[in-house]
Amino acid sequence: MDQFKHTLSGLGSFAKENLPPQVTGTVADLTSSVRNRLTLGSRRRTQPIDDEEAGDIIPLDAHAGGGHSTCQQGPQLRVSPALQSFIARNHILGSGQTVADLLSKPHIVVPRELVSRDYPLPEYFVSSSHNTYLCAHQLFGESSADPYRHTLRAGSRCVEIDVWDNPDNVDEPKVTHGYTLVSNIPFRQVCNIILQVVQEERGAPVLISLENHCGARGQEALVRIMKEVWGRHLLDRPVETEEHVEQDQHVPLRELGSKIAVIVEHHLVNEASSSSSDSSLDSSSDDEDEKKEKRQRKQAKQTPEITKLIIPSLAELGVYGQSVKPPDNSWFTSASLSLKDGPHHHLINVSESGLNRLLSQGHGAAIARHNSRHLMRVFPKGTRISSRNLKPLPFWALGAQVCALNWQTFDASMQINEAMFAGTEGYVLKPSWLRPNNSAMVGDIQEYREQVRRTRRRKRLRLVVAGASDVPVPSGRDCTDSKELKPYLTCTLLHPGLPFGELQQTKKKTDVFRKHRLGALIGGLTTTHKKEEEESLVTDPLWDETLEWEFEDDELVFLRMFIKSDDSFSSNPVLCVASVRLLYVEGVRGQWRFVRMLDLKGRETACSLLVKFEVDEI
């Protein structure tokens, strides 16, 4: 906070040096808006979050977001006396098995086929980060190279770098968010951080979404720095394989090894501009502060940036990804699903607003068919300046491989992203109905829609909830007082709907846990156990309930779980969260499992939830 205030105090000189002259008159208004938002953000953080779509700022010591939340050593888990009695009473442990054995078992099993690298890149979902260099707010946050290390270690396989000419040293381009109050960092420093992680992990390939704003000399510097720093790790030419691969075809993912592959912009004639592809400025879903700040940023860009041609040496680095903003709909309406005068291995780069507009016009099935063979990157609309996120699930249901999320906040979208890529290296094979091996892909659009509808199976999920141990307590509350904490579990089932682009959500919840109910739940136990459990804290709730849903399964079904406190009619704060992809729990269905809960910053807590997933066809 002090650092932000220091930035505000020098805002006048900052604006003169870094912003176009025509915006200097708006500095006072922008400063006021920034101060208001800082004050509001500070006030919000003192209160527990009760919005199930919201989250808190992700610190660099958190590991959630890209599927790696359970790969780190979190706080030691404990099983409450109430749950130990429940386990004994229901004969959950097998012969010779201990509670510790049950704690150590994973609650998900990712099918091996989904992490196979035998398929071309367009057939995978990729864990992806938007504006990776930002630490918080999109307009006045701080740029840093540390988030690159953090997001890659947390499971992201596609990171974004916005590069600009550096007037202080034209041979060392800078990374920043243009036309904002965001600070800048050297491009070389970012490249060094990425190399360090690649050398440490030697895992799946890393994709670089390079947003170029440099002139010819700056681009020459970009190429030189990437080759100098990344060396043999940089993918700078097509991979030679034993099998014949046409120029516009992708090689199997395994052939990319652990290379760094750059996605380079390709400018088309009459291409769509960023502003024209995102006309959501006056959306009713955006609050007034964000609308105002978006208008101020738009005013800062009144003199539009002249589209800069990509020099050949930089274009050559876009071996398997050339980002385009098409001027029309031919990319999904033409029989060949290709761009007129487009590059090889094109990637459609589109904002969520632009894509939603196409969906509202009924183009979802056609876009999904395009994405079965070609890449698509979806990025947040411009008004998400406070680092809130787009909802990736409807876009995954279109086969969009790269849904770029703001990793600054562990909100609902990041929680779903964590569930999608849990237990993987950041690449997950898409469902068969979104891949080119589907026979309906070669038919007309209506036939494809019907084929997708027929492949869905009606299923029932029964979530048997035993209870939890060590539920986190909001600051300032007495964990021994049942009036201070009234825990219950609420769960939301999410899955894409038809037509394409819809999102369906169904919520169920348990009763509120109250200590006086323990007597009924633990009847028949020994006097010693009964006394232990009656004296247990409200942080160790026992529910012993079953929640049930029916749904159409398309392999993109997710369950979000929250432990909340029933404080009042208007405010029930979220205490901890967990999300799972149902496809991953089918390998443990019918078996009891502990699920470690996360806090709203994406950090592992000491809280665990004992549940059983039962998934059956109807």
Secondary structure, DSSP 4 states (H G I P E B T S, - for coil): -HHHHHHHHTHHHHHHHHS-GGGGGGHHHHHHHHHHHHHHHHHHHTS----TT---BPPTT--TTTT-TTSS--SPP---HHHHHHHHHTT-S-TT--HHHHHHS-S----GGGG---SBGGGEEE-BBSSTTBSS-TTT--B-SHHHHHHHHTT--EEEEEEE--TT-TTS-EE--TTSS---EEHHHHHHHHHHHHHHH--S-EEEEEEEE--HHHHHHHHHHHHHHHGGGB--SPPP-SS---TTSPPBGGGGTT-EEEEEE-PPTTPPPTTTT---TT-TTS-HHHHHHHHHHHHHTSSPPPPPPPPHHHHTT-SS-EEE--SSSHHHHSTT---TTPPTTEEEEEEHHHHHHHHHTT-HHHHHHHHTTSEEEEE--TT-TTS----HHHHHTTT-SEE-B-TTB--HHHHHHHHHTTTSSSEEEPPGGGSTT-GGGGS-HHHHHHHHHHH-EEEEEEEEEEEEES----TT--TT-TTT--EEEEEEEEEEETTTTEEEEEEEEPPPP-GGGHHHHTTTS-HHHHHHHHT--TTS-EEEEEEEEEEEE-S--EEEEEEEE---SS---EEEEEEEEHHHHGGGTTSEEEEEEE-TTS-EEEEEEEEEEEEEE-
